[in-house]
Amino acid sequence: MLPPDDFDPEIGQADLLEPGLRRIVAPNPSPMTYRGTNTYLIGTTDIAVIDPGPDSPAHLEAILAAIEPGQRISHVIVTHTHLDHSPLARPLADCSGAPVYAFGDATAGRSPIMDELASAGLMGGGEGVDHDFEPDHLIADGAVIEGDGWALEALHTPGHIGNHLSLAFGDACLTADHVMGWATSLVSPPDGDLTDFMASCERLIERDWRVFYPGHGAPITEPHARLSWLVAHRKSREASILEALRNQDATAAELAAAIYTETPPALLGAAMRNVLAHLVDLTGRGLVSPMGALHAEVRFQHNS
């Protein structure tokens, strides 16, 4: 699915999306972040800053400049600990005096199998993780964070990373990197877990949403259609992997090259990590087996 051509916001400008919700796009465009990380400001008096973004003095200045007379930053909320979302949290907290809220540190919420793989050192790679991140307050699944005139319900949606949160704002949901409109979410072991990702999609499908506000790109105005597409897309990738392995044993890299034939070369590494996530999930379900210790370069075979 291609990015919408009309999403070209002015970097550093606070754009009003709906009453009580503004967005500032950080100056970190890339093949993985699209135009840049979306930082959201919730509220009209007490302001919650959601995903302050990368370590960028210019973006810190833009966030502080968006705080109007009579407003104060009361909460700094981090949806997950990738380097394009969390590093600016502590500098912003130091400037504003607001505490930092998150599900946990870089390893929080990781499933036992991914914890085991990470401990074994067998699955390195993927997105940059903010291992120095430490929140002041932990947000439990289902917790409600409140300010003057607003409330956010925390939904633990692991998959992209174990500590990933989505935030319900009435019938809108800030989905961070779990659901985006311009691209599918990267799921890269051991931080990303496809089994968890699919379960999180099903959890979101159960709610009646009006709109999704993602961590990158434009608002998603047909959230259930997008979720259904994401689930179907993953199942289609799974079917392609199983079919390829029925014909020949292969590594994740070989499968990615064969399946992601229209993917730009710069994104083939991410495609390989997505295939690897499928292979770990399929191994857990007994459908494929690694031909040796489970790691990024091992060959896999179909259990037919």
C-alpha positions as a Markdown table, in Angstrom:
| # | Residue | x | y | z |
|---|---|---|---|---|
| 1 | Met | 0.0 | 0.0 | 0.0 |
| 2 | Leu | 1.6 | 3.3 | -1.1 |
| 3 | Pro | 1.8 | 6.4 | 1.1 |
| 4 | Pro | -0.9 | 9.0 | 0.5 |
| 5 | Asp | 0.6 | 11.7 | -1.7 |
| 6 | Asp | -1.3 | 14.5 | 0.0 |
| 7 | Phe | 0.3 | 14.0 | 3.4 |
| 8 | Asp | 3.0 | 16.6 | 3.4 |
| 9 | Pro | 2.7 | 18.5 | 6.7 |
| 10 | Glu | 4.9 | 21.5 | 7.6 |
| 11 | Ile | 7.6 | 20.1 | 9.9 |
| 12 | Gly | 7.5 | 21.5 | 13.4 |
| 13 | Gln | 4.1 | 23.1 | 13.1 |
| 14 | Ala | 1.3 | 22.3 | 15.5 |
| 15 | Asp | -1.7 | 21.3 | 13.4 |
| 16 | Leu | -5.2 | 21.0 | 14.9 |
| 17 | Leu | -6.7 | 17.6 | 14.0 |
| 18 | Glu | -9.9 | 17.9 | 16.2 |
| 19 | Pro | -10.8 | 19.7 | 19.4 |
| 20 | Gly | -8.2 | 19.0 | 22.0 |
| 21 | Leu | -5.8 | 17.2 | 19.7 |
| 22 | Arg | -2.8 | 18.7 | 17.8 |
| 23 | Arg | 0.0 | 17.0 | 15.9 |
| 24 | Ile | 3.6 | 18.1 | 15.3 |
| 25 | Val | 5.7 | 16.1 | 12.9 |
| 26 | Ala | 9.4 | 15.7 | 13.9 |
| 27 | Pro | 12.3 | 16.5 | 11.5 |
| 28 | Asn | 13.3 | 12.8 | 11.0 |
| 29 | Pro | 12.0 | 11.6 | 7.7 |
| 30 | Ser | 13.3 | 8.3 | 6.4 |
| 31 | Pro | 12.2 | 5.1 | 4.7 |
| 32 | Met | 11.2 | 3.8 | 8.1 |
| 33 | Thr | 9.5 | 7.0 | 9.5 |
| 34 | Tyr | 7.9 | 8.4 | 6.3 |
| 35 | Arg | 7.6 | 12.2 | 6.8 |
| 36 | Gly | 8.7 | 12.0 | 10.4 |
| 37 | Thr | 7.4 | 10.9 | 13.8 |
| 38 | Asn | 4.0 | 12.3 | 14.8 |
| 39 | Thr | 4.0 | 13.9 | 18.2 |
| 40 | Tyr | 0.5 | 14.5 | 19.6 |
| 41 | Leu | -0.6 | 17.2 | 22.0 |
| 42 | Ile | -3.8 | 16.3 | 23.9 |
| 43 | Gly | -5.8 | 18.9 | 25.9 |
| 44 | Thr | -6.4 | 22.7 | 26.1 |
| 45 | Thr | -5.1 | 23.5 | 29.6 |
| 46 | Asp | -3.2 | 20.5 | 30.9 |
| 47 | Ile | -1.3 | 19.2 | 27.9 |
| 48 | Ala | -0.3 | 15.6 | 27.4 |
| 49 | Val | 2.6 | 15.2 | 24.9 |
| 50 | Ile | 2.5 | 11.8 | 23.4 |
| 51 | Asp | 5.6 | 10.4 | 21.7 |
| 52 | Pro | 8.0 | 13.4 | 22.1 |
| 53 | Gly | 10.1 | 11.8 | 19.4 |
| 54 | Pro | 13.8 | 11.5 | 18.5 |
| 55 | Asp | 16.6 | 13.3 | 20.3 |
| 56 | Ser | 16.2 | 16.6 | 18.3 |
| 57 | Pro | 16.7 | 20.1 | 19.8 |
| 58 | Ala | 14.6 | 21.6 | 17.0 |
| 59 | His | 11.7 | 19.3 | 17.8 |
| 60 | Leu | 12.0 | 20.0 | 21.5 |
| 61 | Glu | 11.8 | 23.7 | 20.6 |
| 62 | Ala | 8.7 | 23.1 | 18.4 |
| 63 | Ile | 6.9 | 21.3 | 21.2 |
| 64 | Leu | 7.6 | 24.0 | 23.7 |
| 65 | Ala | 6.6 | 26.7 | 21.2 |
| 66 | Ala | 3.2 | 25.0 | 20.8 |
| 67 | Ile | 2.4 | 25.5 | 24.5 |
| 68 | Glu | 0.1 | 28.5 | 24.5 |
| 69 | Pro | -0.4 | 31.1 | 27.3 |
| 70 | Gly | -2.5 | 29.4 | 30.1 |
| 71 | Gln | -1.3 | 25.9 | 29.1 |
| 72 | Arg | 1.2 | 23.7 | 30.8 |
| 73 | Ile | 2.6 | 20.3 | 29.9 |
| 74 | Ser | 1.2 | 18.0 | 32.6 |
| 75 | His | 2.1 | 14.5 | 31.1 |
| 76 | Val | 4.8 | 13.1 | 28.8 |
| 77 | Ile | 3.5 | 9.8 | 27.5 |
| 78 | Val | 5.6 | 7.4 | 25.4 |
| 79 | Thr | 3.9 | 4.7 | 23.4 |
| 80 | His | 7.0 | 2.6 | 22.9 |
| 81 | Thr | 10.8 | 2.7 | 23.1 |
| 82 | His | 12.1 | 2.9 | 19.6 |
| 83 | Leu | 14.6 | 5.7 | 18.9 |
| 84 | Asp | 12.2 | 7.7 | 16.8 |
| 85 | His | 9.6 | 8.0 | 19.6 |
| 86 | Ser | 11.1 | 8.1 | 23.2 |
| 87 | Pro | 14.5 | 9.8 | 23.5 |
| 88 | Leu | 13.1 | 13.3 | 23.7 |
| 89 | Ala | 10.9 | 12.3 | 26.6 |
| 90 | Arg | 13.5 | 13.0 | 29.4 |
| 91 | Pro | 14.7 | 16.4 | 28.0 |
| 92 | Leu | 11.0 | 17.5 | 27.6 |
| 93 | Ala | 10.3 | 16.3 | 31.2 |
| 94 | Asp | 13.3 | 18.3 | 32.4 |
| 95 | Cys | 12.1 | 21.4 | 30.7 |
| 96 | Ser | 8.5 | 21.2 | 31.7 |
| 97 | Gly | 8.5 | 19.4 | 35.0 |
| 98 | Ala | 6.0 | 16.9 | 33.8 |
| 99 | Pro | 6.5 | 13.2 | 34.6 |
| 100 | Val | 7.1 | 10.5 | 31.9 |
| 101 | Tyr | 4.5 | 7.7 | 31.6 |
| 102 | Ala | 5.0 | 4.5 | 29.7 |
| 103 | Phe | 4.2 | 0.7 | 29.8 |
| 104 | Gly | 7.8 | 0.1 | 30.8 |
| 105 | Asp | 11.4 | 0.1 | 29.7 |
| 106 | Ala | 12.8 | -1.4 | 26.5 |
| 107 | Thr | 12.3 | -5.0 | 27.6 |
| 108 | Ala | 8.9 | -4.7 | 29.2 |
| 109 | Gly | 6.1 | -6.8 | 27.8 |
| 110 | Arg | 8.4 | -9.0 | 25.8 |
| 111 | Ser | 7.0 | -12.6 | 25.4 |
| 112 | Pro | 8.9 | -15.5 | 27.0 |
| 113 | Ile | 10.1 | -16.8 | 23.6 |
| 114 | Met | 11.4 | -13.4 | 22.5 |
| 115 | Asp | 13.0 | -13.0 | 25.9 |
| 116 | Glu | 14.7 | -16.3 | 25.5 |
| 117 | Leu | 15.9 | -15.4 | 22.0 |
| 118 | Ala | 17.2 | -12.0 | 23.2 |
| 119 | Ser | 19.1 | -13.6 | 26.1 |
| 120 | Ala | 20.7 | -16.1 | 23.7 |
| 121 | Gly | 21.9 | -13.3 | 21.5 |
| 122 | Leu | 20.7 | -15.0 | 18.4 |
| 123 | Met | 18.3 | -12.5 | 16.9 |
| 124 | Gly | 20.1 | -9.2 | 16.6 |
| 125 | Gly | 18.9 | -6.5 | 14.2 |
| 126 | Gly | 15.9 | -4.5 | 13.4 |
| 127 | Glu | 14.9 | -1.0 | 14.6 |
| 128 | Gly | 17.0 | 1.0 | 17.1 |
| 129 | Val | 15.8 | 0.7 | 20.6 |
| 130 | Asp | 16.1 | 3.3 | 23.4 |
| 131 | His | 17.7 | 1.1 | 26.0 |
| 132 | Asp | 18.3 | 4.1 | 28.3 |
| 133 | Phe | 14.6 | 4.9 | 28.6 |
| 134 | Glu | 13.1 | 4.8 | 32.1 |
| 135 | Pro | 9.6 | 6.2 | 32.8 |
| 136 | Asp | 8.6 | 7.9 | 36.0 |
| 137 | His | 5.3 | 6.1 | 36.1 |
| 138 | Leu | 4.2 | 2.8 | 34.6 |
| 139 | Ile | 1.0 | 2.6 | 32.7 |
| 140 | Ala | -0.9 | -0.7 | 33.1 |
| 141 | Asp | -3.1 | -2.2 | 30.4 |
| 142 | Gly | -6.5 | -0.6 | 30.9 |
| 143 | Ala | -5.3 | 2.3 | 33.0 |
| 144 | Val | -6.9 | 5.7 | 32.4 |
| 145 | Ile | -4.7 | 8.8 | 32.4 |
| 146 | Glu | -6.6 | 12.0 | 33.0 |
| 147 | Gly | -5.9 | 15.7 | 32.7 |
| 148 | Asp | -8.1 | 18.8 | 32.7 |
| 149 | Gly | -10.9 | 18.0 | 30.2 |
| 150 | Trp | -9.4 | 14.8 | 28.7 |
| 151 | Ala | -8.9 | 11.1 | 29.4 |
| 152 | Leu | -6.8 | 8.5 | 27.7 |
| 153 | Glu | -7.3 | 4.7 | 28.1 |
| 154 | Ala | -4.1 | 2.7 | 27.7 |
| 155 | Leu | -4.3 | -0.4 | 25.6 |
| 156 | His | -1.3 | -2.7 | 25.7 |
| 157 | Thr | -0.8 | -3.7 | 22.0 |
| 158 | Pro | 2.5 | -5.6 | 21.8 |
| 159 | Gly | 3.7 | -6.8 | 18.5 |
| 160 | His | 5.8 | -4.0 | 17.0 |
| 161 | Ile | 7.6 | -4.1 | 20.3 |
| 162 | Gly | 6.6 | -5.6 | 23.7 |
| 163 | Asn | 6.0 | -2.4 | 25.5 |
| 164 | His | 3.8 | -0.8 | 22.8 |
| 165 | Leu | 0.7 | 1.1 | 23.9 |
| 166 | Ser | -2.2 | 2.4 | 21.9 |
| 167 | Leu | -4.2 | 5.2 | 23.5 |
| 168 | Ala | -8.0 | 5.5 | 23.3 |
| 169 | Phe | -9.2 | 9.1 | 23.1 |
| 170 | Gly | -12.9 | 8.7 | 23.1 |
| 171 | Asp | -13.8 | 6.9 | 19.9 |
| 172 | Ala | -10.4 | 7.8 | 18.4 |
| 173 | Cys | -7.3 | 5.8 | 19.0 |
| 174 | Leu | -3.7 | 6.9 | 18.9 |
| 175 | Thr | -2.2 | 3.7 | 17.5 |
| 176 | Ala | 1.5 | 4.7 | 17.3 |
| 177 | Asp | 3.3 | 2.1 | 15.2 |
| 178 | His | 0.9 | -0.7 | 15.5 |
| 179 | Val | -1.5 | 0.6 | 12.8 |
| 180 | Met | -0.3 | 3.1 | 10.2 |
| 181 | Gly | -1.9 | 4.0 | 6.8 |
| 182 | Trp | 1.3 | 4.6 | 4.8 |
| 183 | Ala | 2.9 | 1.2 | 5.5 |
| 184 | Thr | 2.6 | -2.0 | 7.5 |
| 185 | Ser | 4.2 | -2.1 | 10.9 |
| 186 | Leu | 7.7 | -3.6 | 11.1 |
| 187 | Val | 7.7 | -6.7 | 13.3 |
| 188 | Ser | 11.4 | -7.5 | 14.0 |
| 189 | Pro | 12.4 | -10.2 | 16.6 |
| 190 | Pro | 13.2 | -10.2 | 19.4 |
| 191 | Asp | 11.5 | -6.8 | 20.0 |
| 192 | Gly | 8.8 | -7.5 | 17.5 |
| 193 | Asp | 6.5 | -10.5 | 18.0 |
| 194 | Leu | 4.1 | -11.5 | 15.2 |
| 195 | Thr | 2.0 | -13.7 | 17.5 |
| 196 | Asp | 1.4 | -10.7 | 19.8 |
| 197 | Phe | 0.9 | -8.4 | 16.8 |
| 198 | Met | -2.0 | -10.5 | 15.4 |
| 199 | Ala | -3.6 | -10.7 | 18.9 |
| 200 | Ser | -3.3 | -7.0 | 19.3 |
| 201 | Cys | -5.0 | -6.4 | 15.9 |
| 202 | Glu | -7.9 | -8.7 | 17.0 |
| 203 | Arg | -8.2 | -6.7 | 20.2 |
| 204 | Leu | -8.5 | -3.4 | 18.4 |
| 205 | Ile | -11.0 | -4.9 | 15.9 |
| 206 | Glu | -13.3 | -5.6 | 18.8 |
| 207 | Arg | -13.8 | -1.8 | 19.5 |
| 208 | Asp | -15.9 | 0.6 | 17.6 |
| 209 | Trp | -13.4 | 3.3 | 16.4 |
| 210 | Arg | -14.1 | 6.5 | 14.4 |
| 211 | Val | -10.5 | 7.3 | 13.5 |
| 212 | Phe | -6.9 | 6.1 | 14.1 |
| 213 | Tyr | -4.1 | 8.6 | 14.6 |
| 214 | Pro | -0.8 | 6.8 | 13.8 |
| 215 | Gly | 2.8 | 7.4 | 14.8 |
| 216 | His | 3.7 | 8.2 | 11.2 |
| 217 | Gly | 1.5 | 9.5 | 8.4 |
| 218 | Ala | -2.0 | 10.7 | 8.0 |
| 219 | Pro | -5.1 | 9.9 | 10.1 |
| 220 | Ile | -6.8 | 6.6 | 9.2 |
| 221 | Thr | -10.4 | 7.4 | 8.6 |
| 222 | Glu | -11.6 | 3.8 | 8.0 |
| 223 | Pro | -9.9 | 2.1 | 11.0 |
| 224 | His | -11.7 | -1.3 | 10.8 |
| 225 | Ala | -11.0 | -1.6 | 7.1 |
| 226 | Arg | -7.4 | -0.9 | 7.7 |
| 227 | Leu | -7.2 | -3.5 | 10.5 |
| 228 | Ser | -8.9 | -6.1 | 8.4 |
| 229 | Trp | -6.4 | -5.4 | 5.5 |
| 230 | Leu | -3.5 | -5.7 | 7.9 |
| 231 | Val | -4.6 | -9.1 | 9.2 |
| 232 | Ala | -5.4 | -10.3 | 5.7 |
| 233 | His | -2.0 | -9.1 | 4.5 |
| 234 | Arg | -0.1 | -10.9 | 7.2 |
| 235 | Lys | -2.1 | -14.1 | 6.5 |
| 236 | Ser | -1.2 | -13.8 | 2.8 |
| 237 | Arg | 2.5 | -13.4 | 3.7 |
| 238 | Glu | 2.2 | -16.5 | 5.9 |
| 239 | Ala | 0.7 | -18.5 | 3.1 |
| 240 | Ser | 3.5 | -17.3 | 0.7 |
| 241 | Ile | 6.2 | -18.4 | 3.2 |
| 242 | Leu | 4.6 | -21.8 | 3.8 |
| 243 | Glu | 4.2 | -22.4 | 0.0 |
| 244 | Ala | 7.8 | -21.5 | -0.6 |
| 245 | Leu | 9.1 | -23.8 | 2.2 |
| 246 | Arg | 7.0 | -26.6 | 0.8 |
| 247 | Asn | 9.2 | -26.4 | -2.3 |
| 248 | Gln | 12.6 | -25.7 | -0.7 |
| 249 | Asp | 14.2 | -25.1 | 2.6 |
| 250 | Ala | 15.3 | -21.4 | 2.9 |
| 251 | Thr | 16.5 | -18.7 | 5.1 |
| 252 | Ala | 14.5 | -15.6 | 6.0 |
| 253 | Ala | 16.6 | -13.5 | 3.6 |
| 254 | Glu | 16.0 | -15.9 | 0.8 |
| 255 | Leu | 12.3 | -15.9 | 1.4 |
| 256 | Ala | 12.2 | -12.1 | 1.6 |
| 257 | Ala | 14.0 | -11.8 | -1.8 |
| 258 | Ala | 11.5 | -14.3 | -3.4 |
| 259 | Ile | 8.3 | -12.8 | -1.8 |
| 260 | Tyr | 8.9 | -9.1 | -1.6 |
| 261 | Thr | 9.7 | -8.7 | -5.3 |
| 262 | Glu | 8.3 | -5.1 | -5.5 |
| 263 | Thr | 10.0 | -3.8 | -2.3 |
| 264 | Pro | 12.7 | -1.1 | -2.8 |
| 265 | Pro | 16.2 | -2.4 | -2.0 |
| 266 | Ala | 16.5 | 0.0 | 0.9 |
| 267 | Leu | 13.6 | -1.8 | 2.6 |
| 268 | Leu | 14.6 | -5.4 | 1.9 |
| 269 | Gly | 16.3 | -5.6 | 5.3 |
| 270 | Ala | 13.0 | -4.7 | 7.0 |
| 271 | Ala | 11.2 | -7.2 | 4.8 |
| 272 | Met | 13.6 | -9.9 | 6.0 |
| 273 | Arg | 12.9 | -9.1 | 9.6 |
| 274 | Asn | 9.2 | -9.3 | 8.9 |
| 275 | Val | 9.7 | -12.8 | 7.3 |
| 276 | Leu | 11.8 | -13.8 | 10.3 |
| 277 | Ala | 8.9 | -12.8 | 12.6 |
| 278 | His | 6.6 | -15.0 | 10.6 |
| 279 | Leu | 9.0 | -17.9 | 10.8 |
| 280 | Val | 9.3 | -17.6 | 14.6 |
| 281 | Asp | 5.5 | -17.5 | 14.8 |
| 282 | Leu | 5.2 | -20.5 | 12.5 |
| 283 | Thr | 7.8 | -22.4 | 14.5 |
| 284 | Gly | 5.8 | -21.7 | 17.7 |
| 285 | Arg | 2.7 | -23.1 | 16.0 |
| 286 | Gly | 4.6 | -26.2 | 14.8 |
| 287 | Leu | 4.2 | -25.5 | 11.1 |
| 288 | Val | 7.9 | -25.0 | 10.3 |
| 289 | Ser | 11.2 | -25.9 | 12.0 |
| 290 | Pro | 14.6 | -24.2 | 12.1 |
| 291 | Met | 17.4 | -26.5 | 10.8 |
| 292 | Gly | 19.6 | -25.7 | 13.8 |
| 293 | Ala | 19.6 | -23.2 | 16.6 |
| 294 | Leu | 17.0 | -20.4 | 16.0 |
| 295 | His | 18.7 | -17.3 | 14.8 |
| 296 | Ala | 18.5 | -14.8 | 11.9 |
| 297 | Glu | 20.5 | -16.8 | 9.4 |
| 298 | Val | 19.2 | -20.3 | 10.0 |
| 299 | Arg | 17.4 | -22.3 | 7.3 |
| 300 | Phe | 13.8 | -23.3 | 7.9 |
| 301 | Gln | 11.9 | -26.3 | 6.6 |
| 302 | His | 8.2 | -27.0 | 6.2 |
| 303 | Asn | 6.8 | -29.6 | 8.7 |
| 304 | Ser | 4.8 | -31.4 | 6.0 |
